Amino acid sequence: MFICVIMIDNTIDKEKIPGHIAIIMDGNGRWAQKRGLPRFEGHRAGAAVVKEATRCCLELGIGILSLYTFSTENWRRPGKEVNALMRLLQQHLKRNLPELKKNKIRLVVSGEKKDLILPLQRQIQKVIAETKNNSRLILNLALNYGGRQDILQAARAIALKVKRGALQIDEIDQKLFAAHLYTRELPDPDLLIRTAGDKRISNFFLWQISYCEFYFTPKLWPDFKKQDLVEAVLDYQRRERRFGR
């Protein structure tokens, strides 16, 4: 059993657990490069950490874990690497479906699925269908996702409703706009973690993180362990969230 206690004797406050954690999983390529390995080996190592982080969220009682899995900008990478990433994700979804069901984890996907390779699309549909009634943890994969694209597609959908007469302009408010985002079923993240040292958002959840707490760590994603996630939560719990008050 994993105990949520760190060496300085600070303990997780179960009353102040972030409901929704989002993670920018950065550093797979650099991890592989440092070891003289192909970039794909870094992605493979990073996929194993996803499993560990998901289990830790279950133990902590976190309700939603969002992972920046593949961005709209990632299409600029070499085709061989993109295809390898797609197939790696497909394999992991297939292999881990029994564990998702056993642990009552529901899979959702934020992003444009139609551009993904067909075997991955089919696997996503299967896992979503077979986990739709699970309620212990929502695992949200931001897949073929970009924050600007998310806002743009929401604006287009709202504009189309106005054009058709189904919506009046004065009915448009923040709640309605959020209801047209890819994350419409989810509350905004409470805590955003980025690994590998960079301190930028990289087009992730631009609307959703307006009052999110940020946590940056120099650790590369494949080196990010349970204790690192616990420390991020402890750091979050030390902060006072005022929301402009």
Residue pairs with C-beta under 8 A, 6 or more apart in sequence:
2 55
2 56
2 59
2 226
4 11
4 12
4 59
4 60
4 230
4 233
5 11
5 12
6 227
6 230
6 231
6 234
10 234
12 60
12 230
12 233
12 234
12 237
13 237
14 61
16 236
16 237
17 60
17 61
17 62
17 233
18 62
18 189
18 190
18 191
18 213
18 233
18 236
19 62
19 63
19 64
19 187
19 190
20 62
20 63
20 64
20 65
20 66
20 186
20 187
20 188
20 189
20 190
20 191
21 57
21 62
21 64
21 65
21 66
21 189
21 190
21 191
21 192
21 193
21 232
21 233
22 65
22 66
22 67
22 68
22 189
22 191
22 192
22 193
22 204
22 205
22 208
22 209
22 212
23 53
23 65
23 66
23 67
23 68
23 192
23 193
23 194
23 195
24 68
24 192
24 193
24 194
24 195
24 201
24 202
24 204
25 46
25 49
25 50
25 67
25 68
25 69
25 195
25 221
25 224
26 194
26 195
26 196
26 198
26 202
26 220
26 221
27 42
27 46
27 195
27 196
27 197
27 219
27 220
27 221
27 222
27 223
28 39
28 42
28 43
28 45
28 46
28 220
28 221
28 222
29 39
29 42
30 42
30 196
30 220
31 42
31 45
31 46
31 220
31 221
31 222
31 223
32 38
32 39
32 40
32 41
32 42
32 43
32 45
33 39
33 42
35 41
39 81
40 81
40 84
40 88
42 222
43 84
43 85
43 88
44 88
45 222
46 221
46 222
47 88
47 89
47 92
48 222
49 221
49 222
49 224
49 225
50 67
50 92
51 96
51 99
52 225
52 226
53 65
53 67
53 224
53 226
53 229
54 65
54 105
54 137
54 139
55 103
55 226
56 226
56 229
56 230
57 65
57 137
57 229
58 103
58 105
58 136
58 137
60 229
60 230
60 233
62 137
63 137
63 138
64 137
64 138
64 140
64 186
64 187
64 189
65 137
65 138
65 139
65 140
66 110
66 140
66 141
66 142
66 183
66 186
66 189
66 205
67 139
67 140
67 141
67 142
68 142
68 145
68 202
68 204
69 89
69 141
69 142
69 143
69 145
70 85
70 89
70 111
70 142
70 143
70 144
70 145
71 142
71 144
71 145
71 146
71 202
71 203
71 204
72 111
72 112
72 144
72 145
72 146
72 149
72 203
73 146
73 202
73 203
74 82
74 85
75 82
83 117
86 116
86 117
86 120
87 117
87 119
87 120
89 120
89 141
89 143
90 117
90 119
90 120
90 123
93 107
93 120
93 123
93 124
93 127
94 123
97 126
97 127
97 130
97 131
99 105
100 106
100 107
100 127
100 131
100 134
100 139
101 130
101 131
101 134
103 136
103 137
104 134
104 135
104 136
104 137
105 131
105 134
105 136
105 137
105 138
105 139
106 131
106 132
106 133
106 134
106 135
106 137
106 138
106 139
107 124
107 127
107 128
107 131
107 139
107 141
108 128
108 138
108 139
108 140
108 141
108 185
108 186
109 124
109 128
109 140
109 141
109 142
109 143
110 140
110 141
110 142
110 143
110 145
110 150
110 182
110 183
110 186
111 141
111 142
111 143
111 144
111 145
111 182
112 144
112 145
112 149
112 153
113 121
113 124
113 143
113 144
114 121
115 144
116 124
116 143
116 144
124 143
138 186
140 183
140 186
142 182
142 204
142 205
145 182
145 204
146 203
147 201
147 203
147 204
147 205
147 206
147 207
148 203
148 206
150 181
150 182
150 183
150 205
150 206
150 207
151 181
151 206
151 207
153 180
153 182
154 177
154 180
154 181
157 180
158 167
158 172
158 176
158 177
158 180
161 167
162 168
162 169
162 172
177 207
178 184
178 207
181 207
181 208
183 205
183 208
188 205
188 208
188 209
188 210
188 211
188 212
189 205
189 208
189 209
189 212
190 212
190 213
190 236
190 241
191 212
191 213
191 215
191 232
191 233
191 236
192 201
192 204
192 205
192 209
192 212
192 213
192 214
192 215
193 215
193 216
193 217
193 229
193 232
194 200
194 214
194 215
194 216
194 217
195 217
195 219
195 220
195 221
195 224
196 217
196 218
196 219
196 220
196 221
197 216
197 217
197 218
198 216
199 216
201 209
205 212
211 241
211 243
211 244
213 236
213 239
213 241
215 232
215 235
215 236
217 224
217 228
217 232
219 228
